[in-house]
Amino acid sequence: MSTPKTVVFADGENLVMRYQAMVANGAKPRKDVAHIQDTFVWHPGVTTWSCMDIQRVNYYTTVSGDQKKLAEIKSQIASTTYKFEYDADPDTPAAQMQLVPRVFHKESKSRKTRNVDISIVIDVMRVAHLTHTEQLILLTGDGDYLPLIEEVMRLGKTVWLCAFSSGLNEKLKSSVDLFESLDDIFFHTQQS
């Protein structure tokens, strides 16, 4: 069985909001979490918990500020690398690539925009129609993506979902081929 060619879509707005809510409620982040307040959160374990041939990780987020600030955030996200196993052979080294930032401007007064959601839907549907992509991973707990997930699965693609328990729409867990919680990846457990 070949390792599935996978594309990852991270709803950074949702992830950072849920991550920050968990921290505010006392969750203890692991030391290797990369975090930019209200904009970005990542942990290297996101792409290493399963054997995948990851083609790209798209990270969608918004930031308020001028063009210089947007460029700085894009640069910081792009400097974040991820590793993944693309071969089931343990002697094969992990591959490494950078996150692809999709950063949108938002007014300082607004908390969330629709730019991220709309861009993810468009990009997921584009990738879902590519014959060489077998699997899509969505990093979000937002139930608004349920119709998108259903359509991608109708197209014959495998869909995995990774999300924090905070604010997770429970319908998502039973609507995908595989659900993985991000809680243990980003935070210390009670025993750790």
Secondary structure, 3 states (H helix, E strand, C coil): CCCCEEEEEEEHHHHHHHHHHHHHCCCCECCCCEEECCCEEECHHHHCCCECEEEEEEEEEEECCCHHHHHHHHHHHHCCEEEEECCCCCCCCCEEEECEEEEEECCCCCCCCCHHHHHHHHHHHHHHCCCCCCEEEEECCCHHHHHHHHHHHHCCCEEEEEECCCCCCHHHHCCCCEEEECHHHHECCCCC
